[in-house]
Amino acid sequence: MSENEKLALSAAEAAQLIGVSKPTVYLLCKREDFPSFYVGGRLLISRRGLEAWIDQQAKAVCNNG
């Protein structure tokens, strides 16, 4: 990760990064395994956590398919 990349993303930024809608990100945030958290009432998603979560999802699909 470069120095200029954010450590945490907004729902809109995360949605754009992974190619889904913002409402989909809000639904994902309800999952216990999704790397989201609140700071001062603002929902944020950990960039590193999101990358790891995506890798886990891909492995699960590959192992089950």
C-alpha positions as CSV (number, residue, x, y, z in Angstrom):
1,M,0.0,0.0,0.0
2,S,1.4,3.4,-0.9
3,E,1.7,6.2,1.5
4,N,-1.2,8.1,-0.1
5,E,-3.7,5.3,0.2
6,K,-6.3,5.6,3.0
7,L,-6.3,2.9,5.7
8,A,-10.1,3.2,6.0
9,L,-12.7,3.7,3.3
10,S,-16.2,5.2,3.3
11,A,-19.0,2.9,2.1
12,A,-19.1,4.8,-1.2
13,E,-15.3,4.3,-1.7
14,A,-15.4,0.6,-0.7
15,A,-18.4,0.1,-3.1
16,Q,-16.5,1.7,-6.0
17,L,-13.3,-0.2,-5.2
18,I,-15.0,-3.6,-5.2
19,G,-17.5,-2.8,-7.9
20,V,-20.8,-3.1,-6.0
21,S,-23.5,-0.6,-5.0
22,K,-23.3,1.4,-1.8
23,P,-26.5,-0.4,-0.4
24,T,-24.7,-3.7,-1.0
25,V,-21.8,-2.4,1.1
26,Y,-24.2,-1.5,3.9
27,L,-25.7,-5.0,3.8
28,L,-22.2,-6.5,3.9
29,C,-21.4,-4.4,7.0
30,K,-24.1,-6.3,8.9
31,R,-22.0,-9.4,8.5
32,E,-19.7,-10.3,11.5
33,D,-16.8,-11.2,9.2
34,F,-16.9,-7.9,7.2
35,P,-14.2,-5.5,8.3
36,S,-16.3,-2.4,9.1
37,F,-16.4,-0.2,12.1
38,Y,-17.7,3.1,13.3
39,V,-15.8,6.2,14.3
40,G,-17.9,9.1,15.6
41,G,-21.0,7.6,14.0
42,R,-19.3,7.3,10.6
43,L,-19.1,3.9,9.0
44,L,-15.7,3.0,7.8
45,I,-14.2,-0.1,6.1
46,S,-10.6,-1.2,6.7
47,R,-8.8,-1.3,3.4
48,R,-6.5,-4.1,4.5
49,G,-9.4,-6.0,6.1
50,L,-11.4,-5.6,2.9
51,E,-8.6,-7.0,0.8
52,A,-8.2,-10.0,3.2
53,W,-12.0,-10.5,3.3
54,I,-12.1,-10.6,-0.5
55,D,-9.3,-13.1,-0.6
56,Q,-11.2,-15.3,1.9
57,Q,-14.4,-15.1,-0.2
58,A,-12.5,-16.1,-3.3
59,K,-10.9,-19.0,-1.6
60,A,-14.2,-20.2,-0.2
61,V,-15.7,-20.1,-3.7
62,C,-12.7,-21.9,-5.2
63,N,-12.8,-24.6,-2.6
64,N,-16.5,-25.2,-2.9
65,G,-16.7,-25.0,-6.7
